[in-house]
Amino acid sequence: MHKLMLAFASLASALACAQFCADALAAVTRVEIDSKSAYGTFKPGAYIRWDALVAGELSPAAEAIADLDQAPRNARGMVEYSTRLTLIAPADPARGNGALLIDVPNRGLAISSSLYNSPRRAPVPPGSFDEGTGFLQHHGYTTAVVYWELGHGVALPAFFGPDGQPRAIEGAAFAIVRDVADFLAHASADSGGRPNPLAGAIDRSIALGYSQTGRFLKSFLLRGFNTAEGRRVFDGMHILGAASGQIVLRSMPGAASGAGAAPNFFDPEVRGVNEEPLALGDLVQQAKLRADIAPRMVFVNPTTDYFSLRASLGRTGGAGVQDQPLPANVRVYDIAGASHILVSGTSVCTHPYAVLDWHPLMRASLLALDRWVAANAPPPASELMPLREATQDSMVLRAPAHLPQAVIQVPIPDQDGNATGGVRLPDMAAPLGTHAVQNPPMSFLCSLAAGYVEFAKTKQERIAANDTRASLAERYKNRKDYVDRVRAAARDLERQGLLLAEDADIIVQAAGATTALRP
């Protein structure tokens, strides 16, 4: 039946205006395709890239958006906006997997290719649409990049403040992402009859957020934007590196966005980010009180986020050290040894940049989340790192003054300085060095890129360097011993559902090619 509906999608689009113009989905009023080009050929066949401009309108009376009632209105009493949209979709919609992945860009940079399609040790940079490994396309996903942030591809509603300066209403971004995502998943055409390129092809939607936009999605849910026309907008959310934060969206003067503000070692008191509800259980509970239909959510936390972004508060809330229970619709995977960002090149920090490739877990956990959404198949259980208090540690971002009962905690290290517990990717299970060490000076870059400190190759080198960590020669008999341990760790994660077979093979092959150990 689904394929039959897809076969008639173009006919439905042609007839859409008669049945759609009166529908509330007319919040999206115009979709203008600027360009359409071949993207590549993958297991489902050819893919197409569409670049478009989406225009829409919001009702000041119906939206809980600060200052929206001050914006100019059109003849229908609505407030208008427009935004850029990039789609990467199968040329034949029937050959996709039915899942729409909404990429919420981080500081104007698309993130889906970077987070899922990055080859080992050669990450696709944020903002790039390079196919990389083609993981998303090989698995049949349709991706839609919806721009939302002031200064990055969106014309937000605005008004003139008391000072006579224009003020962009950044809070409208929540409604824009909601309406564009809902349109792509459910509409046949815009209110002028122009067809939705994805009409009939989508049966579930998953939102992707990274760091800033992971916080955006948490605030999106908390403020009641995951519901449109009585239905859930996002069935799932996949969030990397959102720690315990939310996002600050205010009416901003000029062209500067307030959405990038976040506490850091030089300004730990930034407000609006680490605010209650902090614990994920409280976040979900408050969303339910708004009668939102809660999505299934997978959160991935790098090790650095506990040191530099107060991630522990997402487990405990703003007081004490006791973890609150995770809701049934949530999974959390801490990646032992992972950095918030992966940076190549010569380090400007004390240590070389962190190197642990965490993209394999992003791929495995996306597929697990999608099965949870599509087939109600539970994903692997949450994997958390055990924590210790770090109240007096100058290398840990302290609690803000407005949370006097908050206790910041960080992962408990082993004798090598590597974090214990959590998801232990093979490069951590059989380490060649210490991963995700704090990396002075604690600038924005250094605190999020973290560091990597190799083990000495021999006992003699270790002693000469006054290094208490066992050398490679003391850890592994030879390269074969090392590869065997990497392989065992990879296969164990594969059995757990936290590593894909193809990624396991690549990791084992890389271990066999190392020159750090003798044959």
C-alpha positions in Angstrom: 0.0 0.0 0.0 2.8 2.4 0.9 4.5 1.9 -2.5 1.1 2.4 -4.3 0.8 5.7 -2.5 4.3 6.7 -3.7 3.4 5.8 -7.2 0.6 8.3 -7.2 2.5 11.0 -5.3 2.9 13.2 -8.4 -0.8 13.0 -9.2 -1.7 13.9 -5.6 0.6 16.9 -5.8 -1.2 18.2 -8.9 -4.5 18.0 -7.1 -3.2 19.2 -3.8 -4.3 22.8 -3.7 -8.0 22.0 -3.6 -7.6 19.8 -0.5 -4.7 21.6 1.1 -5.2 25.4 0.9 -7.7 25.3 3.7 -5.5 23.1 5.8 -3.5 24.5 8.7 -0.4 23.2 7.1 -0.6 26.2 4.8 1.7 27.7 7.4 4.2 26.9 4.7 3.0 29.2 1.9 5.6 28.9 -0.7 8.4 26.4 -1.7 10.6 27.7 -4.5 13.2 25.3 -5.9 16.4 27.1 -6.7 18.3 24.2 -8.0 18.2 20.5 -8.5 21.3 18.4 -9.1 22.6 14.8 -9.0 24.1 13.9 -5.7 25.4 10.4 -6.3 24.4 6.8 -6.7 24.0 4.6 -3.7 22.5 1.2 -2.7 18.9 2.5 -3.2 19.9 4.1 -6.5 20.4 7.7 -7.6 20.1 10.6 -5.1 19.1 14.2 -5.9 20.1 17.4 -4.1 17.4 20.1 -4.0 18.1 23.7 -2.8 15.0 25.7 -2.1 13.6 28.8 -0.4 10.7 28.1 1.9 8.3 30.9 2.9 5.7 30.7 5.7 3.6 32.6 8.1 3.0 32.4 11.9 -0.1 33.4 13.9 0.8 35.8 16.7 -2.4 34.7 18.5 -1.6 31.0 18.4 2.2 31.0 19.0 3.9 31.3 22.4 6.8 33.3 20.9 8.0 36.4 22.7 7.5 39.7 20.7 5.8 38.0 17.7 2.8 40.2 18.3 5.0 43.2 17.6 6.0 42.1 14.1 4.3 43.5 11.0 1.4 41.4 9.7 0.2 40.6 6.2 -3.4 41.0 5.0 -4.3 37.7 6.7 -3.0 39.0 10.0 -0.1 36.7 9.9 3.7 37.2 10.4 5.9 36.1 7.6 9.3 34.4 7.4 11.5 32.7 4.9 14.4 30.3 5.1 16.8 28.2 3.1 16.3 24.4 2.7 18.5 21.7 1.3 17.2 18.3 0.6 19.2 15.2 -0.3 16.7 12.5 -1.3 16.3 9.4 -3.5 15.4 10.2 -7.0 12.8 7.5 -6.8 11.0 8.2 -3.4 9.8 4.6 -3.3 13.4 3.4 -2.8 14.0 5.4 0.3 13.5 3.9 3.8 10.7 6.3 4.7 12.7 8.2 7.3 13.2 12.0 7.1 16.3 13.2 9.0 15.9 16.9 9.9 19.4 18.4 10.2 19.3 21.4 12.5 22.5 23.3 11.5 25.1 24.3 14.1 26.0 28.0 13.7 24.8 27.8 10.1 26.7 24.6 9.3 24.9 21.5 8.2 25.9 18.6 10.4 24.4 15.4 9.0 27.2 14.5 6.5 29.8 15.3 9.1 28.3 13.2 12.0 27.2 10.2 10.0 29.2 10.0 6.7 32.7 10.7 8.0 35.4 8.1 7.2 37.8 7.0 9.9 40.3 9.8 10.8 39.1 11.9 7.9 36.0 13.7 9.2 33.7 15.5 6.8 33.8 19.1 8.1 30.6 20.6 9.4 28.9 22.6 6.7 30.0 20.2 4.0 27.6 18.2 1.9 30.3 15.8 0.8 29.0 12.2 0.6 31.9 10.8 2.5 31.1 7.1 3.2 27.6 7.6 1.9 26.2 5.9 5.1 23.0 7.9 5.2 22.2 7.4 1.5 23.2 3.7 1.5 20.6 3.2 4.2 17.9 5.1 2.3 17.6 8.2 4.5 16.2 11.5 3.2 17.9 14.5 4.8 16.6 18.0 5.1 18.7 20.9 6.3 16.4 23.6 7.8 18.2 26.9 8.5 17.0 28.7 11.5 19.7 31.0 13.0 19.9 34.8 12.5 22.7 35.5 10.0 22.6 32.0 8.6 20.1 31.7 5.8 16.8 32.6 7.5 14.8 35.8 7.3 13.3 35.9 10.8 10.3 38.1 11.7 11.5 41.4 13.1 10.2 44.6 14.7 11.6 48.0 15.6 12.6 48.4 19.3 12.3 51.5 21.4 15.7 52.6 20.2 14.5 52.6 16.6 16.7 49.6 15.8 15.3 46.5 14.1 15.1 43.4 16.4 15.0 39.9 15.0 12.6 37.6 16.8 14.9 34.6 17.3 12.3 32.6 19.1 10.4 32.2 15.8 13.1 29.7 14.9 11.4 27.0 16.9 8.2 27.4 14.9 10.0 27.6 11.6 11.8 24.3 12.2 8.5 22.8 13.4 6.5 23.9 10.4 9.0 23.1 7.7 9.6 19.6 9.1 5.9 19.0 9.4 5.3 20.2 5.9 7.9 17.9 4.4 6.6 14.9 6.3 2.8 15.4 5.7 1.9 17.9 3.1 1.2 17.4 -0.6 1.9 21.0 -1.7 2.2 24.5 -0.4 -0.8 26.8 -0.3 -0.1 27.9 -3.9 -0.2 24.3 -5.2 3.6 23.9 -5.6 4.4 20.3 -4.8 6.3 19.1 -1.8 9.3 17.2 -3.2 8.8 14.5 -0.5 5.1 14.1 -0.8 4.0 10.6 0.1 7.6 9.4 0.8 7.9 10.0 4.5 6.4 7.9 7.4 8.6 9.1 10.3 10.8 12.0 11.2 14.0 12.2 13.3 15.7 15.5 14.3 19.5 15.7 14.5 21.2 18.2 16.8 24.9 18.7 17.7 26.1 20.9 20.6 24.3 24.2 20.0 21.5 22.6 18.1 21.2 19.7 20.5 20.4 22.4 23.1 18.0 23.9 20.5 16.1 20.6 20.3 15.9 20.2 24.1 14.4 23.7 24.3 12.2 23.0 21.3 10.7 20.1 23.2 10.4 21.9 26.5 8.6 24.8 25.0 5.9 22.7 23.3 7.0 22.9 19.7 7.0 19.2 19.0 3.3 19.2 18.3 1.5 20.4 15.1 -2.2 19.8 14.4 -2.3 17.4 17.3 0.4 15.1 15.9 4.0 14.7 16.9 6.5 16.5 14.7 9.6 14.5 15.5 9.2 10.9 16.3 12.8 10.7 17.4 15.7 13.0 18.3 19.4 12.1 18.0 21.5 14.6 20.0 25.2 14.8 20.4 27.0 17.0 22.9 24.1 18.9 24.3 25.3 18.3 27.9 22.9 19.9 30.4 22.2 22.9 28.3 19.3 24.7 26.6 19.5 27.6 24.2 19.0 31.3 24.5 16.8 32.7 21.8 15.8 36.4 22.3 14.8 39.3 20.2 18.2 40.6 19.1 19.1 44.0 17.7 21.0 44.1 14.5 22.4 41.1 12.7 24.1 39.4 15.7 22.6 36.2 17.0 22.2 35.4 20.7 22.0 31.7 20.0 25.7 31.0 20.3 26.0 32.1 23.9 27.3 29.4 26.2 29.2 29.3 29.5 32.9 28.7 29.2 36.1 28.9 31.4 36.4 32.7 30.7 32.7 33.5 31.3 31.1 30.8 33.4 28.1 32.8 34.4 26.3 33.0 31.0 22.5 32.7 31.8 19.9 30.8 29.8 21.9 27.7 29.1 22.3 25.8 32.4 18.8 26.4 33.7 16.2 24.1 35.2 15.0 21.6 34.1 18.6 20.3 33.8 18.0 16.5 34.3 16.7 14.7 31.3 13.9 13.1 33.5 12.7 16.6 34.5 12.9 17.8 30.9 10.7 15.0 29.6 8.3 15.3 32.5 7.8 19.1 31.8 7.3 18.3 28.1 4.6 15.8 29.0 2.8 18.4 31.2 2.5 20.5 28.1 0.7 17.6 26.5 3.4 17.1 23.9 3.8 13.7 22.4 7.3 12.8 23.6 9.7 11.5 21.0 12.1 8.7 21.5 15.5 10.3 22.2 19.1 9.1 22.1 21.7 11.4 23.7 25.5 10.9 23.1 27.9 12.5 25.5 31.6 12.9 24.8 34.0 12.8 27.8 35.0 16.4 27.4 31.4 17.6 28.0 31.7 16.5 31.6 34.8 18.6 32.1 33.9 21.6 30.0 30.1 21.7 29.6 28.7 20.5 32.9 27.2 17.4 31.4 26.8 15.8 34.9 23.9 18.2 35.6 21.9 16.4 32.9 22.0 13.3 35.1 21.6 14.8 38.6 19.8 18.1 38.1 20.8 21.2 39.9 21.5 19.7 43.3 23.4 16.8 44.7 25.3 13.9 43.1 22.6 11.3 42.7 21.6 10.3 39.2 17.9 10.7 38.5 16.2 7.8 36.7 16.2 8.1 32.9 12.7 8.1 31.3 11.6 5.1 29.3 11.8 7.1 26.0 15.5 8.1 26.5 18.8 6.4 26.0 22.1 8.0 26.9 25.5 6.8 25.6 28.6 8.3 27.2 31.6 7.8 24.9 34.7 7.1 27.0 37.6 9.1 25.6 35.7 11.2 23.1 36.2 14.9 22.5 33.4 17.3 21.8 35.0 18.3 18.4 37.6 16.5 16.3 40.3 18.9 15.0 43.1 18.1 12.6 46.4 19.8 12.1 49.1 21.1 14.5 47.7 21.7 18.0 47.6 25.3 19.4 47.0 23.8 22.8 49.3 22.0 25.3 48.7 18.5 23.9 48.0 17.2 20.4 44.3 17.2 19.6 42.2 14.3 20.7 41.9 11.5 18.0 39.3 9.0 19.1 36.9 8.6 16.2 33.4 8.6 17.6 31.5 8.6 14.3 30.9 4.8 14.5 28.7 5.2 17.6 26.7 7.9 15.9 26.0 5.6 13.0 25.1 2.6 15.1 22.9 4.7 17.5 21.0 6.4 14.6 20.0 3.0 13.2 19.1 1.8 16.7 16.9 4.9 17.3 15.3 4.5 13.9 14.4 0.9 14.6 12.9 2.0 17.9 10.8 4.6 16.1 9.8 2.5 13.1 9.4 -0.9 14.7 9.3 -0.4 18.4 12.5 -2.4 18.8 14.3 -1.2 21.9 17.8 0.1 21.4 20.7 -1.1 23.6 20.6 0.0 27.2 22.1 3.3 28.3 25.9 3.2 29.0 27.1 5.8 31.5 30.5 6.6 32.9 30.8 6.5 36.7 31.5 10.0 38.1 33.4 11.7 40.9 33.0 15.2 42.4 35.3 17.9 40.9 34.3 20.9 42.9 37.9 22.2 43.4 39.4 21.2 40.1 40.5 24.3 38.1 40.4 22.2 34.9 36.7 21.6 35.3 34.1 24.3 34.4 32.6 25.2 37.8 28.9 25.4 38.6 27.3 28.8 37.9 26.5 31.1 40.9 22.8 30.9 40.2 22.9 27.1 41.0 24.4 27.1 44.5 23.4 23.5 45.2 24.8 22.1 41.9 27.7 19.7 42.1 29.8 19.2 39.0 31.1 15.7 38.4 33.5 14.2 35.9 34.4 10.6 34.8 36.5 8.5 37.2 39.8 7.8 35.5 41.8 4.6 35.4 45.5 4.3 36.1 46.3 5.7 32.6 44.0 8.7 33.0 41.4 7.3 30.6 37.8 7.5 31.6 36.2 4.3 33.0 32.8 2.9 32.0 30.6 4.2 29.2 30.8 3.0 25.6 34.4 1.9 25.1 35.2 2.0 21.4 38.0 -0.4 20.4 40.6 2.3 20.4 39.8 2.9 24.0 39.4 -0.7 25.0 42.9 -1.4 23.7 44.5 2.1 24.0 47.7 3.4 22.6 47.5 6.5 24.8 45.4 8.7 27.1 42.3 10.1 25.4 40.3 13.3 26.0 42.7 14.9 28.5 42.0 18.5 29.4 44.1 20.6 27.1 45.3 24.1 28.4 44.9 26.9 27.8 41.2 26.4 28.4 40.0 28.4 25.4 36.8 27.4 23.6 38.8 25.4 21.1 41.2 23.7 23.5 38.5 22.9 26.1 36.3 21.1 23.5 39.0 19.6 21.3 40.7 18.0 24.3 44.1 16.3 24.0 45.7 12.9 23.3 48.9 11.8 25.0 50.6 8.7 23.5 52.1 6.0 25.7 55.8 5.5 25.6 56.9 2.7 23.3 59.2 1.0 25.8 59.8 0.8 29.5 63.1 2.6 29.1 61.4 5.5 27.3 58.7 5.6 30.0 61.2 5.8 32.8 63.2 8.5 31.1 60.1 10.6 30.7 59.0 10.0 34.3 55.7 8.6 32.9 53.8 6.3 35.3 51.7 4.8 32.5 52.7 1.4 31.2 54.5 1.5 27.9 53.2 -0.2 24.8 55.8 -2.9 25.1 54.6 -3.6 28.7 50.9 -3.7 27.6 51.0 -5.8 24.4 53.2 -8.7 23.4 53.3 -7.6 19.8 51.1 -6.1 17.1 49.1 -9.3 16.8 48.3 -9.2 20.5 47.1 -5.6 20.1 45.0 -6.4 17.0 43.4 -9.4 18.8 42.3 -7.2 21.7 40.9 -4.5 19.3 39.1 -7.3 17.4 37.6 -8.7 20.6 36.4 -5.3 21.7 34.9 -4.5 18.3 33.0 -7.8 18.1 31.7 -7.3 21.7 30.3 -3.9 20.8 28.9 -5.3 17.6 27.0 -7.9 19.6 25.7 -5.2 21.9 24.4 -3.2 18.9 26.7 -0.3 19.5 29.0 -0.8 16.5 28.2 -1.8 13.0 30.0 -4.7 11.3 31.4 -2.5 8.6 32.9 -0.1 11.2 34.2 -3.0 13.2 36.1 -4.3 10.1 37.6 -0.8 9.4 38.8 -0.4 13.0 40.4 -3.8 13.1 42.1 -3.1 9.7 43.5 0.2 11.1 44.8 -1.6 14.1 46.7 -4.1 11.9 48.3 -1.2 10.0 49.7 0.6 13.1 53.4 1.2 13.3 53.4 1.8 17.0 54.1 -1.8 17.8 56.5 -4.4 16.5 55.0 -7.2 14.4 
